[in-house]
């Protein structure tokens, strides 16, 4: 019987015939192959695509445990494994081409299953390769960073970058299963782990006031990487994201846009700082601060919201200001954002903790003022 | 009032929220921009992707007539046009990358619409670019070859080739509208036009005995490119394809597989002959003959079916035998076909005119015998 510390959270993402489960455990990686076979009973061929940084031991552990399994008819399950260099530059046409060729050489067919093991880069890249090989094969997400666990592994956004534009090409392609083992976070550097908390705090602000309060009470435990707290925070984050994605899978109704709270600012920060200088979750934390200032300016919310958000971000070890913020550099990037509709500046803005709204036709001076408030 | 010779056939492809219309006319190209605005009332930006061979005059005619239209709010509609070199080699990663970059440089966003003007190569390539740019934008098919009019422009299969494998990557991505003007066929060489009739005959065999009889009575008119006959043949072909695609959009139930009648043999003929040596519709004609021989061998149909099919193909000017057919070269290719399930040789085989069935576990000696029967 599992001890309380190894309790597995299971979240359903409800998307009709594209529904799937997210399973969140601790030291559960040894049982991943059981979960995979239970979900995909007809597995005959696994294509494991791993970030080079987690190839050994995580990807090898999963690959070898799948290879020991049998198909229902008693045949061996074929497993191929490829490591992809770490880092954003792997989300490229060249790497995608490499994966397509490798899949072909591995005699993959429409029944083969891609297993993506790594952070957001690997999930996006391998997911897009799965979405397009023979016009789409199934794939499983095994996120190994906190950011990927709470955000990119859920929701079906896959894709690569063009040289001058992030995530410009891709597909909506839902995974068949998301498997999370929090113990893989043990090798994640503090800065990267804390960056992931930026997205966690976001869910509290946009959708879930009780979770925000829980975070206020438990930020210390999260910083200490307490297993129970980490699993709970991941589960609540995934639940929030699953709900939003279930209501607006392809970002057509506007509902899914709330997930971009802080992100229009964040993308501009990341782009003007040079990608990788500010981590994504750090940029999101600063972006949420800018969005809260903008909301106060537009009289959408009171200063108390900003005060609580600032305190929680600080308690999580996240930045709340960005001294190098430059409105003149950031605004042109924001106007090119692919979520911008024909140059109309739109922002997700908080009304109160647990509720945000999407507002268009925001004037540039207001945006500039919000940016400067966080310098 | 339109004369009888300019009657427009309109076919509905029923796919829930992905439903669309196919409009088939003669000398209707001047009104395409009206049809586009009627279907996509919110058009603000058109990305015209044309085969270099039809850039002038067809693509330019369409592009300039769109550019003269206004958005509902009275703004100009932006139009960008790019020509892609003719031929199968354009269905490459390199060309796809070129289109993605061009779309980005054209300031395309999620409301932009791709208009693909050309044969199957352009439709597949431009459709895949549309399916993936910002994770999917709308697109319109304007097929300019008979083959594309009756087959590839309908059904939502898009994609490119890998260096050693045709159509290995892509997406199911339905067009928003298919616009066909039979008068563009006037510049199509006889051999290419006749090749398209191969797919037309296929629809009669797989799904529509009355249409097969109509073809038997009207093959001469089709060879003479009689406008009324050509429009009717295209409309009936599109109707058949639309019905099958409506029942099995993503090739999951097996129903859509009937469209591949003759195609497993055809792909092997094309691959072993060197792509382009035998045109696709010619290979399909020969492949249907091989499939009919195989069906007779397996006692699925009688010799009368083969006799009628042979006579109709000949009346259309299509080949019914292939002297260079080499089972030893073709079989390995057929076993690699991505529709083959783990090496199990499956074929769509005729039972009677208007009805086919998908049969698996076909033995190699039977396949060899069917190939040799057509040498």
Interface residues (C-beta under 8 A of the other chain):
Chain A: X44 X93 X97 X100 X101 X104 X109 X110 X111 X131 X132 X133 X134 X135 X136 X157 X158 X159 X162 X164 X165 X168 X169 X170 X171 X172 X250 X338 X340 X341 X342
Chain B: X44 X93 X97 X100 X101 X104 X109 X110 X111 X131 X132 X133 X134 X135 X136 X157 X158 X159 X162 X164 X165 X168 X169 X170 X171 X172 X250 X338 X340 X341 X342
